Each structure stands twice: as structure tokens, then as C-alpha cells.
Amino acid sequence: MTASEVAVRVKGVAKSFGGTRILNDITIDFYKGTVHALVGENGAGKSSVGKIIGGYYSADEGTLEIEGDTVTRFSPRDALKRGVAMIHQELQLVPELTVLQNVFLGQETNRAGVLVKGDLSRFKTLEQTCEFGLDPNAKVASLRIAERQKVEIMRAVAREANVIIMDEPTSSLTEDEADRLHGLIARLKSRGTTIIYVSHFLDHILSTCDRVTVMRDGEVIRTDAIAGETKQSLVDSMLGKASEISWPQLPPAPADSVPPIAEMREVATTSGLSNISLSIRPGEIVGLIGLVGAGRTEVGRALFGADRLLWGTYVLDGDVQKNLTIHQAVKKGVALVPEDRRKEGLVLSQTTRPNVSLASLEQISRMGVVNRRRERDRVAKMIDHFGIVPGKVDGEVAFYSGGNQQKVLLSKWAVERPKLLILDEPSRGVDIGARQRIHEFIVEMAAAGVGVLLISSELEEVINLSHRGYLMSEGQIFAQADCRELTVQDALKHIFRQQGQEKHPKEGIAV
Amino acid sequence: MSETHLPTSKRRSVNWIAVGDFARQYGVLIIIGALLIGLSFASENFLTARNLLNILNQSAPLAIIACALTLVIIGGGFDLSTGAIFGVASVSAGWLAINVDPYLAIVAGPVIGLMLGGINGMIITGFGVHSFLVTLATSLVYRGIAILITGGALIPVRIPEFSWLGRERIGMVNVAVIVLFVFMALMTFLLNHTTFGRKVFAVGGNEEAALLSGIRTKLIKIMTFCLSGGAAGLAGVISVSRISMAEPQAGVGMELEAIAAVILGGTSIMGGSGAVWRSVSGVLLIALIGNGFNILNVNPFFKDLTTGVIIVIAVALAASASRR
């Protein structure tokens, strides 16, 4: 089998939604047995190309060829029959079923439609290829996002697809898990599987992929072999101008004498945290450093009144809190931008305007009646402030790109400046342009005297954007660090050493 | 190569999308318009102010329930107890009108309905049970209460101070129709111009997001059920005052008619989107079909059949819109 055999050919494809053209004259050849990256800012159209190949969208113009055959009226079902499987950015699993049932959904071992034993042994064979270490009998609803993503990947592998489209496969995986995924990709590739890899993580692309197509504004800019590419060369093509990957300058940290806006002393919660002691001062950016599952999100939720405290003291803005509710927390000026913006953040059935207003309706209303003109002005100001595209006050946020959805969500809390801002993975799944804007926003907030708690799986991001950081593992804070002196390598070393101590106290595993 | 082909296909597809969106958006109004025109040609008795006002007057109680039910459904809930609350309010108002005071009876109906709706809401949010199950159960309880109040008997209520609500006219327009319009305007205002309305949309559209925005989602849900119960109570009082008779079995099946009207109007059963005018249009559409059958003297068997088919078509259209 030669490397130049074309597995999927997209030729002259165009696609519009409600009069907006999102793809224009897309032509890409994906060769058999290669890992082909699609990169571009959010809204550049790379996910849409994936969805056309996976059968989720039909092209308005142009043709799609799978292994030399031109296909028309291509549904996800047809795609699967032809060996094309897609792993979505928004995962598509049945939460009430087990891992095993999800992996073999639609292709259970059966005799004339009656389920028979055999799935478990198939799962074990599959696990030898994937090495994910998932419990086949765990309910998907009980899994974290990262684990759900693994289930989704196993499902595609189980279907023995020739072409696997992965849309942001590593966005919720830790570095270690991402490495394992890349090992799996290498194994699949050696079997002749074609991988279409849509991602924002340029490091992963540079280390894993063979070829790369750069897209911008719904068009292909160029397709090249990955050899010879650098992060900078890809970013330049994506943005269409030379730019630098940089971190914004942090405002000076507040003095130690400044009383904290929020302080927790030896707090334990119903969500499994214990021994949490932390403080956040006005104007300070505090990072939570830890692996996925270390309990970072839970700390944010506890500060926001979303999870109950079992014991310990929580002082918010000078008052000791007992049984704080989210409603009270918001009234006291606490804001939380959650991890999963589509599930927990935005009301997708509504437009930008009500979404931005949702957390501060009292400020634009009198006796419960909303002042629409003030509301429009306020929303327009935020659209301007963040550079939200499309810039319509009543834009359909459900169809926005990830970066712009995130900006709408940030607007909700920025529109009335909070006192304590908790950001959970604020730049996950957004493009480079939006990411830089979000970073600037974090710094702006701190400069204006807001206390910021930053949670991110990207260690580089937390460390570079925070004044101070707390290191977390297994639901506990085990150390504090000055982020201006901490390096990613050191942070990782600390975290893994801590984990090793807890799990194998005698073996003392070193990293 | 596709130079000549491209512009025509593009223009055509854009137009179809626009037409399709318009039809889905205003489907109810289009069908109502078509029925109005068709029935005007079919019978000269149809397009008279008298007949049209009659249709409105007869549909007023159902339309009032549908208006408030819209808020429940937008908020992601479901209320199967409106018919039973209608019954409780009917007999309570009837009893109060005779034994205590007719004006108190008129006020008491909606208030009792509001409280029963509040009980629904508190059970739903307190125990975290789906509103469908809770209201199915409470509807049996409430119907039982209605029967207990009268001991199963009918209460004749022939008091002018009470029956004006359902029978009097101001000029040509029935009082009940005016009550309907005021109530409809009130619900529309609540939904579209108040913080409460915003919260209802948010709770139905994404409850988790609403909660994480500091909205007391349980309170909002309870309030929607209060409104729906209150509306059922008001509708019950109007109905008793109109027929001068309170009966415990009044309003049986009304909850389903109201739900059908809301869905027919195009409010999403999934919550998060919809409008009050849509539900009133749904009620009117069902009423027009009934009126048309009367005027044309067609076998009434076809009435339910036609109504059912139209509901199926409307729901299918709405579903095809959300799939796109």
C-alpha cells in the first residue's frame, strides 16, 4: 500500500448556513495511513470540514470522494458503513449506559437480534490496542469529561474505521493522557488508518501529525507536510499575519497586608475536597495547578456556593459564610465561568442579549421590568469590548464559534464587574485570537481590582497568568507557589511526587 | 466550470429557506388565515362580528389556561392538573357565591387555583420529581377534592352579582373576552418585559446555566405553576358564572386541550422558547375548526380527526425546523 493513495478527497466544497458562507471552495486530499491535521482559528471552518466528511453536514457545492468513489447524500450512518467515524467536540454518548454498552452501541454481539455474551472479551481485546484503563461497567454519566472522550475514541476504534475524524481529541486530556492517545494514533496509523486531526494544540500537531492543512475564514490557506513547520509558521498562516505567542504583562501583585476577598481555612466539601486552605486578594490572580481530577473545578464550585461545605471556614468579603447559595454568592459579587460552556454556561435557545444579561438582570430593571434600551446599550458595549463576531446584539449564539461563545459567557460576568471571578478552563477549545483576548481580559480584571481564581489544565497558561498558585492533588491543596518563579517542569514534578506519595507511600515513586 | 450553474441554485435555495422559516414561524397564523377565508366563502353566516366574537367568548376559559400554561412549558415544565384545578375552583366559587359573597367567590377562584398550583410547584421542586408525574397525581387529588366539596352534586348559581363575569357585555364585547385580552397582555408582558420572564426562558433553556447564573430556579418553577393554577381557577370562575352551574366534573380533559393548543401554536415542548400569542392562536385554530364544522353541518366525528391531523402536521413541521 503506497502512502500516496487517497483515502478521502474533498473537492471544491462550499457550505452556507442561513446565508452565511462558512466554507468556500475547499479542496484537500487525505492520504491513506497518514495523520492529517486541520488547523485554524475557531470559525475558520475546520470542524465543518470534519463534519462534511463524517456525514453530519451535506455540502452545498463540490464533491466528496471516499476511496475513489464519489458519494452523495452522505449521512453519518452511510459514513460509518464506509468506514468513516467521527469523534465529536461535543461528545455523543448515552450517559445512562455503561462504558461497554456505549463502545459497542449499535454493534452489540448478538444472535438474530438477541444479545449474547461476548462484548466483554471484545472490550478486552480493544483495551489492548487503546490502553485507556477504563472500567467497562462504569456508567458513562459517572465519568469525567476526559474519560468520556476516551470512550468516544474506543467506539471509533471498535468500529474498525478506516478514517477517523478527531475533533479536539485532547482538549480535556492531561498531557499524560494525550501522550497515550498519540501512541494509539501511531498504532492505528501503522495499520493503515487515516486520521483527520482537528485541534488547537499546535504542540500535539507538530509531534503527532504527518501533514497539515491551515484554514482561515472558511478557505484553505495551504496544505503541507508537517516537516519543516514550527508553531510560529502555523500561527502566522492561521492569522494571516506575523504574530507572536506571548503572555500579557501581569499587574503588580497586591501587598500582603491587603485583606483577602475570599479565604478558606481547612475546608472539606460534599464534593470530595478536604484540607482546602486558600486566600485570594483583590487584584490578585491565583492559579489552581493540578491534573484533571485533582479537584480544581470543585474548589471553584465551593467558592461559588454550588457545593456544600462539610466543615472548615469560608470568609467571603469579610463575612463568614454558612450554607452559601449560588444566588447569594452572585449577589455578593462572585462570578463563575464554568468549564463546559454549552452545558453549564449558555442558554443556547436564546440569543446573545439575554445570555449576557442573565446574571445581572437586577441592574437593568426597575420593579422587575427590564429596560430594553439600557440592556441593548450594555450588550453592544460588551460585544465591542470583546470583539464578538458576529457583532449582533441578538445574534444566535448557538451557531457561534467556540471562541465567540466563550466571549459571550465572559461578557455575562464582566458586564457588572465582579469582586471575585472564578474562571474554569477559560480558553479551552478557543482559537488563538480569542485566547489572547481572554488572557488580556483576565489581566484587565485583576488590574481593576478583581480577585481572580484561574483554573486551567494547561500548566503553561496557569503559571504564566497567575501571581500565586496552589498545587492540588486528590482533592487537596498540598503546596503554595510563587508563579513568577515556578516552571512547568517543576510544577509537574511536585504534582507527580505528591501523587506517588499518596498512592504508594512506601515505594516513593519519583518522576 | 460551475459559473453558470452556481447563481441560480444559490438564489433558489436561499428563497426556499426563507419561505420555510416564515412558514414555520407563523404557521398557525397562516392556517388561521386560510380557514377564515375558506369559511367566509363557504358560509355567509361565518364572517360576522357576532359569530367571531362568539368563538372568542366560548374559547376564553381555555385560552386563559393556555396563556399561563405557556410559561410553565417554556420553563421546562408540564401541567396536567389544570382541568382538575378548574373543577375545584368552579365548585369553590359556586359554593362561596351562594353561601358567602358573590364577589368574594370571583376572587377566591383564581386564588385557590394559585395555591393548588403552588403545591404542585413545591412538590416538583422539593422532591425533584418530573412535573408530568406530579401533576398527573395531583390532578386526581384535586378532582377528588372537587367532588368532596359538593358531595358529587351540582350547585346552581343564579346570582346576577356573580353571573355578569361570564354573561355580560360591554358594548358588543363579552366581559370574558376582555378578561382574556387583559390576561393575555399580562402574561405577554411578564414573559417578554420582566426579569421573571427572562428567568423562565433561561430555566427552560438550560437549567444548569440558569442555576450557575445565580437564578433561584426552583422559585421560578414554582411561580410558573402558581400562574398556571391561578389561570385555571380564573377560567373555572368564568365558566361557572356563564352556565350558572358549578359541577365537580367541570373541565375534565381541559388540561389536554390546553397542552394541545400550546404545542399547536409552536411553543417548544422541550422548553426554552415560545410565546403567549402562539398559544392563543392555537386555541383559536381549534375553535375555528369546531365552528367551521358546525356551520357547514359536517359529521362532528371529523372534527376531532381533523384537529388531530393538524396537530400532527404542526408538530412535525416544528420538529423538522429544529433538526435543521
HADDOCK unambig.tbl for C-alpha pairs under 7 A between the chains (distance, minus, plus):
assign (segid A and resid 19 and name CA) (segid B and resid 14 and name CA) 6.91 0.50 0.50
assign (segid A and resid 326 and name CA) (segid B and resid 212 and name CA) 6.74 0.50 0.50
assign (segid A and resid 326 and name CA) (segid B and resid 214 and name CA) 5.13 0.50 0.50
assign (segid A and resid 327 and name CA) (segid B and resid 214 and name CA) 4.04 0.50 0.50
assign (segid A and resid 327 and name CA) (segid B and resid 215 and name CA) 5.99 0.50 0.50
assign (segid A and resid 327 and name CA) (segid B and resid 216 and name CA) 6.45 0.50 0.50
assign (segid A and resid 330 and name CA) (segid B and resid 214 and name CA) 5.55 0.50 0.50
assign (segid A and resid 344 and name CA) (segid B and resid 208 and name CA) 5.26 0.50 0.50
assign (segid A and resid 344 and name CA) (segid B and resid 209 and name CA) 4.41 0.50 0.50
assign (segid A and resid 345 and name CA) (segid B and resid 209 and name CA) 4.76 0.50 0.50
assign (segid A and resid 346 and name CA) (segid B and resid 209 and name CA) 6.00 0.50 0.50
assign (segid A and resid 347 and name CA) (segid B and resid 202 and name CA) 6.14 0.50 0.50
assign (segid A and resid 347 and name CA) (segid B and resid 205 and name CA) 5.47 0.50 0.50
assign (segid A and resid 347 and name CA) (segid B and resid 206 and name CA) 5.22 0.50 0.50
assign (segid A and resid 347 and name CA) (segid B and resid 209 and name CA) 6.63 0.50 0.50
assign (segid A and resid 348 and name CA) (segid B and resid 205 and name CA) 6.94 0.50 0.50
assign (segid A and resid 349 and name CA) (segid B and resid 205 and name CA) 5.76 0.50 0.50
assign (segid A and resid 349 and name CA) (segid B and resid 272 and name CA) 6.00 0.50 0.50
assign (segid A and resid 349 and name CA) (segid B and resid 273 and name CA) 6.69 0.50 0.50
assign (segid A and resid 358 and name CA) (segid B and resid 213 and name CA) 6.55 0.50 0.50
assign (segid A and resid 359 and name CA) (segid B and resid 213 and name CA) 4.85 0.50 0.50
assign (segid A and resid 359 and name CA) (segid B and resid 214 and name CA) 6.36 0.50 0.50
assign (segid A and resid 361 and name CA) (segid B and resid 195 and name CA) 6.09 0.50 0.50
assign (segid A and resid 368 and name CA) (segid B and resid 194 and name CA) 5.22 0.50 0.50
assign (segid A and resid 368 and name CA) (segid B and resid 195 and name CA) 5.29 0.50 0.50
assign (segid A and resid 368 and name CA) (segid B and resid 196 and name CA) 6.98 0.50 0.50
assign (segid A and resid 369 and name CA) (segid B and resid 193 and name CA) 5.66 0.50 0.50
assign (segid A and resid 369 and name CA) (segid B and resid 194 and name CA) 4.19 0.50 0.50
assign (segid A and resid 369 and name CA) (segid B and resid 195 and name CA) 6.19 0.50 0.50
assign (segid A and resid 370 and name CA) (segid B and resid 193 and name CA) 5.50 0.50 0.50
assign (segid A and resid 370 and name CA) (segid B and resid 194 and name CA) 5.14 0.50 0.50
assign (segid A and resid 370 and name CA) (segid B and resid 195 and name CA) 6.05 0.50 0.50
